[in-house]
């Protein structure tokens, strides 16, 4: 399929050829040594100015204010933005002014990645900046970036807010909305915190098969593929549960896995057909131990990431400090509806569900361990009430209908 290039894309390709004509490699392969970051300069320059007399930094060119024979620009690296000052006579001390007059002023574009050398200073208006003594093009950008403007107070204008664009071109979203990076960074910190918690207590991290001959451990439609060498169908795992349990049978006391699972079902912005799940299995313990351990885990994550257990969730502040309040499923239903379902039979439970406008079917009877029960727990007890139902980790014996009731009245 032939792609039609925009005027900007055509112009950038022309500049690419002009750079090559000048003998400048627009995509150099050799190393550019970086000895500082934007955040490091901003946080430490005022109290340690001597260490910033000879710095080298690389980043993406995000803004340029041209003033003839000098220019201010903003460079964005992985830690944030910093202002740079480029002066013609500084980077071109000889009669040849090509590097500034042609390369800097005409052949560079917003989005290009450059490396600069120089020293840090403070401008007359008090902004910490880099006085550039030399710069090098590290990567020529052939696609224009959306322009996002930011005022002195840090307020952004013309941000890209279209969810379709942001999720399909996440790399662009990260460039123009750096605050999105925090989500990625926080996720990594959460994973590391969980891993450290489990490892410190003697758990063993394992890897289990992604390709399985029989998909098990959950009720979900799998993705199917074919193994050419064995000429047999295989399935992408929908859960790692069964393999972890086999390891417990084999003699391990505590195993866990951050598992990439795949479920060939419906999707939306918050439900992806592929996702990561943490599962761990322990020998000789009960669900009370599991609740205690989970409370301590959540408390540690909160402290590792935020330094406190009191965190805002929506318009409320939730404490993740252990212990949590614990309620039974029957008790929760009674508390929120005034209805005691603990001694009801199936017909009475169905009648209660209809009374509460909860959709049920004939298949939901006693002993049913439906996925609905776990879905009902998901944001409920931590985000809304900060409590654990005492039955959530137990071998399920309560009626599936009760779980439907609880989901409706509390979730």
C-alpha distance (Angstrom), angle and dihedral (degrees) to the residues before:
residue distance angle dihedral
X1 . . .
X2 3.79 . .
X3 3.79 116.1 .
X4 3.78 121.0 -146.5
X5 3.79 112.0 -139.0
X6 3.78 121.4 -140.7
X7 3.80 122.5 -122.8
X8 3.82 89.8 -102.8
X9 3.79 92.2 51.2
X10 3.81 91.8 49.5
X11 3.81 90.9 48.7
X12 3.80 92.0 50.7
X13 3.79 90.5 51.4
X14 3.80 89.6 52.7
X15 3.80 89.1 52.4
X16 3.80 88.8 49.6
X17 3.78 90.3 58.2
X18 3.81 92.2 46.2
X19 3.80 90.1 53.4
X20 3.79 90.2 52.4
X21 3.82 89.6 48.2
X22 3.82 88.5 55.7
X23 3.79 89.5 53.2
X24 3.81 94.4 -107.6
X25 3.78 116.1 138.5
X26 3.83 105.1 -138.1
X27 3.82 91.1 -160.4
X28 3.83 107.7 35.0
X29 3.80 114.8 -170.5
X30 3.79 99.8 -156.1
X31 3.79 124.7 92.7
X32 3.80 124.2 -84.5
X33 3.79 108.2 -155.8
X34 3.81 114.5 -134.1
X35 3.81 119.3 -167.5
X36 3.79 102.6 172.5
X37 3.80 143.2 28.9
X38 3.79 133.0 -139.1
X39 3.80 93.6 -110.9
X40 3.81 92.0 47.4
X41 3.80 91.0 55.4
X42 3.79 94.5 47.1
X43 3.79 94.5 46.1
X44 3.81 100.1 42.7
X45 3.81 110.7 23.0
X46 3.81 97.7 88.9
X47 3.82 93.8 55.9
X48 3.81 98.7 36.1
X49 3.82 109.1 30.6
X50 3.80 96.3 155.4
X51 3.82 92.0 68.8
X52 3.80 92.7 60.6
X53 3.81 100.7 58.6
X54 3.79 94.1 101.4
X55 3.78 112.8 28.3
X56 3.78 135.3 161.0
X57 3.79 121.6 -160.9
X58 3.81 137.0 164.9
X59 3.77 132.4 -157.4
X60 3.76 149.4 124.0
X61 3.80 120.9 -62.7
X62 3.81 105.7 -120.5
X63 3.80 105.4 166.0
X64 3.83 138.6 10.5
X65 3.81 129.8 -165.1
X66 3.78 107.4 -169.1
X67 3.81 119.1 -154.0
X68 3.78 101.4 174.0
X69 3.78 108.7 -100.5
X70 3.79 92.0 16.8
X71 3.76 136.6 38.8
X72 3.78 142.2 -171.1
X73 3.78 118.6 -142.1
X74 3.79 140.0 170.4
X75 3.78 121.8 -121.2
X76 3.81 120.6 -162.3
X77 3.79 121.7 -158.1
X78 3.80 130.1 169.0
X79 3.82 91.6 -74.6
X80 3.80 101.8 46.1
X81 3.79 143.5 -77.9
X82 3.78 132.3 -47.6
X83 3.80 132.8 -179.4
X84 3.80 119.6 -113.7
X85 3.81 128.8 -164.7
X86 3.80 119.2 -146.3
X87 3.80 121.0 -170.7
X88 3.82 123.2 -173.1
X89 3.81 97.1 -136.5
X90 3.81 91.4 46.1
X91 3.79 97.4 56.4
X92 3.82 93.9 30.9
X93 3.84 105.8 42.5
X94 3.83 92.6 161.5
X95 3.80 129.8 63.9
X96 3.81 90.5 -89.9
X97 3.81 106.1 91.3
X98 3.82 96.0 171.9
X99 3.81 95.5 115.3
X100 3.79 91.6 59.9
X101 3.81 105.5 24.7
X102 3.81 95.8 44.6
X103 3.78 110.7 16.8
X104 3.81 100.9 35.7
X105 3.80 99.6 34.1
X106 3.80 101.5 34.8
X107 3.78 112.9 17.6
X108 3.80 103.5 41.7
X109 3.81 121.3 83.8
X110 3.77 136.8 -172.2
X111 3.78 107.5 -82.5
X112 3.81 95.6 36.1
X113 3.80 115.1 129.7
X114 3.79 114.7 -130.3
X115 3.78 137.1 173.1
X116 3.79 118.7 -138.6
X117 3.80 134.9 -167.8
X118 3.78 125.5 -161.4
X119 3.78 142.9 90.0
X120 3.78 135.8 -68.2
X121 3.81 122.7 -110.2
X122 3.77 139.7 160.2
X123 3.81 119.1 -112.2
X124 3.80 124.4 -132.9
X125 3.80 89.7 -96.7
X126 3.79 90.8 52.7
X127 3.82 101.3 -103.8
X128 3.79 117.6 143.8
X129 3.80 107.1 -125.4
X130 3.80 143.2 163.6
X131 3.80 119.7 -112.4
X132 3.80 102.4 -146.0
X133 3.81 117.9 -138.9
X134 3.80 94.7 170.7
X135 3.77 138.0 2.8
X136 3.78 136.5 -169.5
X137 3.80 131.5 -160.0
X138 3.81 108.5 -122.2
X139 3.80 101.6 173.5
X140 3.80 131.8 4.2
X141 3.79 112.9 -140.2
X142 3.82 112.7 -138.4
X143 3.81 96.6 -172.8
X144 3.82 122.7 63.1
X145 3.78 119.2 -121.7
X146 3.81 124.5 -131.1
X147 3.80 107.1 -101.3
X148 3.81 114.8 -120.4
X149 3.80 116.7 -173.0
X150 3.81 123.0 -150.6
X151 3.80 126.1 -166.3
X152 3.81 127.7 -145.9
X153 3.80 91.5 -89.8
X154 3.80 91.0 57.2
X155 3.81 95.4 -106.7
X156 3.81 113.5 146.7
X157 3.79 126.2 -140.7
X158 3.81 130.7 -165.9
X159 3.80 91.4 18.5
X160 3.77 115.8 172.2
X161 3.78 103.5 -108.0
X162 3.81 101.3 161.9
X163 3.85 104.0 120.6
X164 3.81 92.6 -153.1
X165 3.80 92.1 56.6
X166 3.80 94.6 41.3
X167 3.80 95.7 51.5
X168 3.79 97.0 40.6
X169 3.80 93.9 46.0
X170 3.75 100.6 33.5
X171 3.81 92.3 158.5
X172 3.81 90.5 62.1
X173 3.79 90.6 46.2
X174 3.81 89.5 54.4
X175 3.81 92.1 50.4
X176 3.79 98.2 48.9
X177 3.83 97.9 31.9
X178 3.83 104.2 41.6
X179 3.80 91.6 174.5
X180 3.82 87.3 72.1
X181 3.81 86.8 69.6
X182 3.77 88.9 71.7
X183 3.79 90.2 69.7
X184 3.80 90.7 56.6
X185 3.78 92.4 44.6
X186 3.79 93.0 48.1
X187 3.80 91.6 50.2
X188 3.81 91.1 54.3
X189 3.80 90.5 48.3
X190 3.81 90.8 50.4
X191 3.81 91.5 51.2
X192 3.81 91.8 47.1
X193 3.80 91.5 47.8
X194 3.81 92.0 51.4
X195 3.79 92.2 45.7
X196 3.82 92.4 50.3
X197 3.80 91.3 47.2
X198 3.79 93.0 52.5
X199 3.81 95.9 40.6
X200 3.80 92.3 50.1
X201 3.81 89.1 56.1
X202 3.77 95.1 50.8
X203 3.79 101.9 -96.8
X204 3.80 117.6 148.3
X205 3.81 119.7 -135.0
X206 3.81 112.7 -140.3
X207 3.80 141.0 177.2
X208 3.79 119.4 -131.6
X209 3.83 129.0 -168.5
X210 3.79 119.4 -73.6
X211 3.82 93.2 -168.3
X212 3.79 110.4 62.5
X213 3.78 133.6 178.9
X214 3.81 91.2 -145.5
X215 3.82 118.1 26.9
X216 3.79 109.8 -138.4
X217 3.77 146.2 150.1
X218 3.80 95.3 73.9
X219 3.78 143.3 35.2
X220 3.79 105.9 -104.5
X221 3.80 141.3 114.1
X222 3.82 109.7 -99.2
X223 3.78 131.8 -143.6
X224 3.79 110.3 -112.5
X225 3.80 129.0 -144.5
X226 3.81 137.5 165.3
X227 3.81 130.7 -114.9
X228 3.80 105.3 -142.2
X229 3.81 97.9 -166.2
X230 3.81 93.2 51.8
X231 3.82 94.4 31.2
X232 3.80 91.8 -135.5
X233 3.80 136.9 121.0
X234 3.79 119.0 -105.4
X235 3.79 133.0 -173.6
X236 3.77 132.6 -140.3
X237 3.78 107.2 -117.9
X238 3.76 118.6 -96.1
X239 3.82 91.1 -169.7
X240 3.79 139.6 0.7
X241 3.78 95.8 -143.8
X242 3.80 100.8 108.3
X243 3.81 95.5 50.3
X244 3.80 91.7 49.5
X245 3.79 90.2 51.0
X246 3.81 89.9 51.7
X247 3.80 88.7 56.2
X248 3.81 89.5 54.3
X249 3.82 88.7 50.2
X250 3.80 87.9 49.6
X251 3.78 92.1 59.6
X252 3.81 109.3 -87.8
X253 3.80 114.2 130.9
X254 3.82 99.5 -154.8
X255 3.80 128.4 12.4
X256 3.79 133.0 168.3
X257 3.79 139.7 178.9
X258 3.79 139.0 -168.6
X259 3.78 93.4 -138.6
X260 3.78 128.0 -163.0
X261 3.81 104.2 -143.6
X262 3.80 130.9 -171.6
X263 3.80 127.0 -153.1
X264 3.77 121.5 178.9
X265 3.77 96.3 -144.8
X266 3.79 141.6 103.7
X267 3.79 120.4 -40.9
X268 3.76 140.9 -163.6
X269 3.81 137.0 162.0
X270 3.82 92.6 -66.0
X271 3.82 99.8 33.2
X272 3.78 117.2 66.1
X273 3.84 124.6 -175.0
X274 3.81 86.6 -129.6
X275 3.78 120.4 46.0
X276 3.80 143.3 153.1
X277 3.77 121.5 -110.1
X278 3.80 132.3 -179.5
X279 3.80 117.0 -139.5
X280 3.79 128.5 171.3
X281 3.77 132.6 178.6
X282 3.79 128.1 -160.8
X283 3.79 133.2 -169.0
X284 3.83 124.6 -131.9
X285 3.82 95.4 13.3
X286 3.79 134.1 111.7
X287 3.78 134.3 -144.2
X288 3.82 92.4 -93.5
X289 3.81 88.3 61.4
X290 3.80 88.4 47.6
X291 3.80 91.8 53.6
X292 3.80 91.7 47.8
X293 3.80 91.1 49.5
X294 3.80 93.1 47.4
X295 3.81 91.2 50.3
X296 3.80 90.7 53.0
X297 3.81 90.7 45.7
X298 3.81 93.8 53.1
X299 3.79 90.7 45.5
X300 3.82 91.3 52.3
X301 3.82 93.2 48.3
X302 3.80 91.0 52.4
X303 3.81 91.8 49.4
X304 3.81 94.1 45.1
X305 3.80 93.6 50.7
X306 3.79 103.3 33.7
X307 3.78 108.1 13.4
X308 3.81 90.8 -123.7
X309 3.78 138.6 68.2
X310 3.81 93.9 -139.5
X311 3.78 108.3 86.9
X312 3.82 134.2 169.4
X313 3.81 114.3 -112.3
X314 3.79 108.4 -177.8
X315 3.78 107.3 -48.6
X316 3.81 93.7 -22.2
X317 3.79 136.1 76.8
X318 3.78 115.0 -127.4
X319 3.79 124.3 -163.7
X320 3.80 116.0 -140.4
X321 3.79 92.5 -173.2
X322 3.79 113.2 127.2
X323 2.95 137.0 -85.6
X324 3.80 104.3 56.0
X325 3.78 124.9 -157.9
X326 3.80 110.5 -98.8
X327 3.79 126.8 -148.9
X328 3.79 133.5 173.5
X329 3.80 121.7 -121.3
X330 3.79 90.7 -115.9
X331 3.80 90.5 47.9
X332 3.80 92.4 50.4
X333 3.80 92.0 51.7
X334 3.79 90.5 48.5
X335 3.82 92.1 47.9
X336 3.79 95.2 51.3
X337 3.81 101.7 35.1
X338 3.79 105.6 22.7
X339 3.81 87.5 -126.4
X340 3.81 121.2 126.1
X341 3.81 107.2 -148.9
X342 3.81 97.1 166.6
X343 3.81 94.6 101.8
X344 3.81 99.2 33.1
X345 3.78 122.5 118.8
X346 3.80 123.8 -137.4
X347 3.79 96.0 -86.8
X348 3.80 92.1 49.4
X349 3.80 90.7 48.2
X350 3.80 91.6 52.0
X351 3.77 90.7 49.2
X352 3.82 89.7 50.5
X353 3.80 90.9 50.6
X354 3.79 91.4 52.2
X355 3.79 89.5 48.1
X356 3.83 88.1 55.9
X357 3.84 91.9 44.1
X358 3.80 93.0 -113.5
X359 3.78 117.1 151.0
X360 3.83 112.8 -124.2
X361 3.79 137.5 165.3
X362 3.78 137.2 -153.7
X363 3.81 93.3 -100.0
X364 3.79 93.0 68.8
X365 3.77 106.4 93.4
X366 3.77 140.0 135.3
X367 3.77 116.8 -51.1
X368 3.77 94.3 26.2
X369 3.79 111.4 143.0
X370 3.77 98.2 -165.4
X371 3.77 127.0 175.0
X372 3.79 86.8 -119.1
X373 3.81 89.8 79.0
X374 3.78 94.1 60.5
X375 3.79 93.2 41.6
X376 3.78 88.5 53.5
X377 3.80 90.6 57.6
X378 3.81 97.2 48.1
X379 3.82 107.1 100.6
X380 3.76 96.5 -2.9
X381 3.77 111.5 88.1
X382 3.80 99.9 32.6
X383 3.79 102.7 37.6
X384 3.80 99.4 33.9
X385 3.80 107.1 26.7
X386 3.80 106.5 3.3
X387 3.78 91.9 -134.3
X388 3.80 138.4 116.0
X389 3.81 124.0 -130.9
X390 3.78 105.7 -128.8
X391 3.79 91.3 -131.7
X392 3.80 98.8 51.4
X393 3.82 96.1 93.2
X394 3.79 96.9 31.4
X395 3.78 128.3 98.1
X396 3.79 97.8 -85.2
X397 3.77 116.0 -110.5
X398 3.80 101.1 152.3
X399 3.76 122.1 101.4
X400 3.80 117.9 -89.0
X401 3.78 87.9 -131.4
X402 3.79 90.0 61.9
X403 3.76 88.8 56.0
X404 3.79 90.6 53.3
X405 3.80 89.5 51.0
X406 3.81 91.6 49.8
X407 3.77 93.2 47.9
X408 3.80 91.5 53.9
X409 3.79 99.5 44.6
X410 3.82 97.6 41.4
X411 3.80 108.2 22.8
